[in-house]
Amino acid sequence: MAVCVAVIAKENYPLYIRSVPTQNELKFHYTVHTSLDVVEEKVSAVGKALADQRELYLGLLYPTEDYKNIFFKIKHGK
Amino acid sequence: MSPTQWDLPPELCCRPLAFVALTGLDVVYNAVHRAIWDAFCANRRADRVPISFKVLPGDHEYPKCRTKRTSYEWYIPKGILKTGWMNKHLNLVPALVVLFYELDWDDPQWKEKQSECATKVEIVRTSLQGRNTKVAVVLIQKKTPLPPGEDVVASERASALCNACDLSGKSLFVLPHTDHLVGYIIRLENAFYEHAQTYYYTEIRRVKSHKEFLNKTTHQLLFVRHQFKTGFFSELKQDTQNALKYYRTAYGLVHELRAHETNMLEIKTMAGFINYKICRLCFQHNTPLDAIAQFRKHIDLCKKKIGSAELAFEHTAWMSKQFQSFGDLFDEAIKVGLTAIQTQNPGFYYQQAAYYAQERKQQAGQLCSHEPNVGYPTPDPLDTPGAALDFYGQRAWRQGHQSIDPPDPEKEKKGILALQLKEKDIPHSVRVQTDFVILILFSSKDPVKKMLCPSHRHTHMVQMGEEYYHAKDYTKALKLLDYVMCDYRMERWWSLLTSILGTALKCSYLMGHVKDYITYSMELVGRASTLHSEQKSRIEKNLIKVLMNEVPDPEPECDPLSVKAARALWNERVSLAGSNEFTIEVQDYVPFVQCKAKFLSPSFHVDDPVQLNVYLRADCPHPLRFSKLCISLSNQEYNQYCVVEEPCNSKDILEPSIQENMCLVPGKIRKYSFKFVARFEDVGKKIEITGVDLMLGSDSGRCVYLNWRGGGGDAASSHEALQASRSFKRRGPASDSLVNWDTVTIQASTMVISRVPKVSLQLRHEPPALNNEMYCITVTIESQENTAAKDVKLTAGLKPGQDANLTQTTHVTMNGGEMCDDSHPALLPDIPIGDLQPGQKSLFARCVTTGSRIFLFHVSYTMNTSVEGKEITCKCHKDETVTLETVVPFEVAVKFVSTKFENLDRVHVDVPFLLMTDILSASPWPLHLVTSQLQLAPTMAAIDQPESQVEEIVLQTGESASECFSLKCPPVPTGTSSIVCYIPLLWKSTCAETPVISTVVTLPHVMVETIPLYVHADLPSFGRVRESLPVRYCMQNRTGLVQDVEMTVEPSDAFMFSGLKQVRIRILPGAEQEMLYNFYPLMAGYQSLPVLNITLMRFPSVAPALLRRFLPSRIFVKPQGRPGDASIAAA
């Protein structure tokens, strides 16, 4: 079950963040923030290839103890 | 219960080494033995075999071997693994016992010594009764042994000794005590190592052999135990591949055990041990992914195995330890060369360890909050008869108990209570517990730093900060939080920022730090905070209290004891006089008041007042009153004009009336306009807003200055402005009162520029200018000022900064009556004109030019004017430039011709020739030639007095005037030379009253030649048919030599002639020879004269044709007139 959904701007600040109402909403925020380094690493590692293939799924980022973080890279046209 | 209860035992964490006991060595008193021992244990590098040696006395008692069990049928195991087992096999039960004995082959007392040695071996064997431990004998000898087979005595005695001691030949060694001790020792220990491996192999076989006796119902624990033991023996045997295999099987088996509350801890403990072994070996085999997979499997299997709910903190403590030890293993592997990636690094595991440590503390807080009257149970249920438990992971009060239900519920309760109270005792000694957590966090900080993973590090720092907060070390907490705060603020993670700010506010409250308290509150009620409005409202009320120098209400969820202390601190602060003024640099925060200052224009004329607006907006939930707003400018003299001040009393702060000027209403924008007159000295300078200060509170209470550097804005505003500009849609013209905050841009600087001049500068002239002409440009300065323009100055001339040559070739003067020369400058600066009354005009400027260029006319003046009722003196200036094309007025063409108008490329000495000049006007204006004057070089002479033939001539465009002068070259010393003449021309342009200009035209050079013989003819200007025509040819020898001249006259149809037809004469130097002929014309009209050929014998190069040029070739012959024909006679 998805417990937290966040949309992150390319400058790494949250545009939207919602989680299931639990006591510890903040923990999800920290988790999302902590994963950003990993996102950055993934994007920079395969950035070019991803852009070419329009492959936006970044995959399972890393497993924490209890949750799995899965990221998509989203392009928006300008 | 010490915090180290959860630590893994050292015998588990070490690398198992084969254990070999050395006996018979006296390392204290015997130097030889000491040297042998040192060679064994010193300098054990990685290339030596992995053995741990110990020196034991010969009669050492080894642990007794229990009698071998013949049947397992009635045996019920009491636990999985005995606590002493690992240590026993690492340090107590040797794989090999080596007896050292000093004995040479040729020892005189051989027999006695042999039997003594056999006795010693026997003693060792006895104490190892029942064990498979090998025994070996090393003879320490003084002599170097002979090669094997050569010493017959040695081999005989060796076999005899083996028999006596009941040893195989492979277990007897000789150690000659010579120079190469270390070499012998290494060979020895290799042999020991083989024996040890054999021992461990038999041990593995022995343990495995038990398997057939076991059954799955009662001996489940033994399956695990035996697998673990074979794994451990394999490790001792240095067979890590098989060890890993056995441990993996053991791990599978431990999870097959029937788990219930009473044995959960034992299962988890053993699972943790085996997991540790597996992970350790995986890292050792350089298969880190296997290690990670195993660890994750382990955590997945174990994390739900909480066991007794009343002792949940034990589970979290255990989990924390699991993560920490895995992190240690990972970190260890990295240190020896493993490369981590961001998703998999020790820091991550340390972080989890820290998380569980915090969890443990929380659970302990919940589970262990007993009433104070609950005492520790007696007798102590945790007391064990021995020093330690028999089996790993069991309860002290029911050791060896393996059924599902506890044997004695009462004892169980007491045991749990004892554990809880012990856990509670840990937080009582707060430092121990928290430092433990912080220690983990600190150790976790390091690998993360190495990984350069900022957001992970931030999360760690937040955790640490919060730990410090809980540990009541608020200073350290604030230091950490402050650091992270900046980053979260920059990254715009408002939810995280708010959460940290909340903690920081609590810290500052509890410490009574007024300034920090204000700073954090200010941000918490501002727009970056994600708090609910009620919370914001509470904080703002507290903030107002602080501003009124009162004690704020405590923050919620603070420790009541600390709050009490904090209140005292605050009361102290309140009563303290002074130090009640704070300045907070808000630029780097997101304060609850936003400020933007802007000059209304990027530049202001000095005679216009400088205007600037300051916009303020409050984001807090309640209206706020401030007492002063002041702007600091780069020139501080203006600061006095940019202040709004209205001292307020306490009542105003509490209940600000929203109508008031000094009140900021949430969400509404307040605009404050300032105006001042710039100083005359600041013309051309920049005025900058260096800061904006907003004073909250009052002088009497406590006042806080919010200071914005520059023109306002804070940590979030630049991004907001960017967002606004992206999403900005064209809106209707906003009325002044409804300013859109996002569209207000900060304009922090402006320029003071000089007043717009009200003068006109007109230039009147008629281009193009003629080269060398005194060109007149009339400048008309007309003042449209209301008052007199004073101190008017004109700078006129060539605009500076053009080609340097132009400066040399341009001259400017004010005096039209005189010619300019090189002494005149190209630019006339600051020509004083005096005061110009309104409308008055005058001034002429004249310039002389050669070339084409830009002229600058710059008028400056001062005048008095009043701005906003203030008299100021303004300096104004106006520039006008003009580009002037200059053309050549006329062109002069010159040619040399002979007296026969033939073009000459050279002239001859003493032979007359003509100089012809053509003056072609190129001027667009009629050109008035005043006169011309031929000036000859000394090498040239005029034949008659040369007079100007172009005096007072006016040439229209394209017309030309010509002159002709007859000249002759006097003899020159050298044979050939060039001569130069000048014609100075005086002229003026007819269009303007300008002086006469003299132009010098330099004439081209001409070659002068001397000729050896000059010839000329004297003859009448015409002849008449059939009338005698006397002709005299004169030949002049112009050389210093006697010349032979041959001359012939060719016959002609038109003439008959008398005289010498062919003659050869000799002419003396400088002499002249005349030849007389009478020609008799036969035909009328232009007739060619008979051709005279002169050949110079001495100068054959001089062609007759050259000389012929000096002679007339034709003559006009008149027809014979009738007698009395007067007309012909007259002609």
Interface residues (C-beta under 8 A of the other chain):
Chain A: E11 N12 Y13 P14 I17 L26 H29 Y30 H33 T34 S35 L36 D37 V38 E41 L61 Y62 P63 T64 E65
Chain B: R296 I299 K303 I341 Q342 T343 Q344 F348 Q352 Y355 C453 P454 S455 H456 H458 T459 V462 E491 R492 W493 S495 L496 S499
